[in-house]
Amino acid sequence: MALVEAKIEHTVRGIEETLRQVLERRGVSREELVSALERLQEGFSLLSQRWVLPVMIVLLLGGEQRFSSLKRTLGIGSRVLTDKLKALERAGLVVRRVEPGPPISTWYSLTPRGREMALLAIPLLYRAAATPTTPADG
């Protein structure tokens, strides 16, 4: 686990340094900040939905998967899985491929952007799980 912690710390320091350099080299206008926050909100809104990250992680680790395999692996209902896959497809994170039958089979895989998002989510999930929750000061 020390290796994972070290990699996460290295990544966080790199992000901090990049952000500092961007802010020093060019001022960020209020409009640019608001626009960036709106884009972040859209992404976090989708990623924070139940089942979205598990679907992405299964596709990341297992590669292209049939609908039935995703359903079985996740233990999720067809309707919920369909809704999440459609949302991920609309966001450009998942691609759907239909293989003519009989029987017809539907396959799903991450797009390059979806793969990046899933990879970036892993350290966040790891850190959240490793950080003990404490009651708010008050």
Buried (B, 14 or more C-beta within 10 A) or exposed (E): EEEEEEEBEEEEEEEEEEEEEEEEEEEEEEEEEEEEEEEEEEEEEBBEBEBBBBBBBBBBEEEEBBBEBBBEBBEBEEEBBBBBBEBBBEBEBBBEEEEEEEEEBBBBBBBEEBBEBBEEBBBEEBBEEEEEEEEEEE
